[in-house]
Amino acid sequence: MDEKKKNVEEFKKERERLNRIIMDYSSTSTKRFFALDTQVYSEGKIPAKYKELMGLVGSIVLRCDDCILYHLIRCFEEEVTDDEIVEAVDIALIIGGSITIPHIRRLFDNWKGMKEKN
């Protein structure tokens, strides 16, 4: 299996495993937050693909590698184009500044890996 594909698959499995543990220990408030997080990214007046791009931009600006990879995977699943990713990253770079560049490097490395597996 390609290393990037393996990393993405491992990330998805680990995220699911950790989320199950969180739910085992969570309060009602935490469970509601998780439900709201799922709900706000679902299809609505704004298509899910654009919501995922917004999540990606926010994650880059906040410099959360787990969040970046999660939203990048979702962008891939929503069939976001290379050009759309590039424009979203440009927005994140303008908002977040040069400190986001290391995260953007990893983002494009992962994006390339996801594209090559198909």
Buried (B, 14 or more C-beta within 10 A) or exposed (E): EEEBBEBBBEBEEEBEEEEEEEEEEBEEEEEEEBEEEEEEBEEEEEEBBBBBBBBBBBBBBEBBBEBBBBBBBBBBEBEBEEEBBEEBBEBBBEEBEEEBEEBBEEBBEBBEBBEEBE
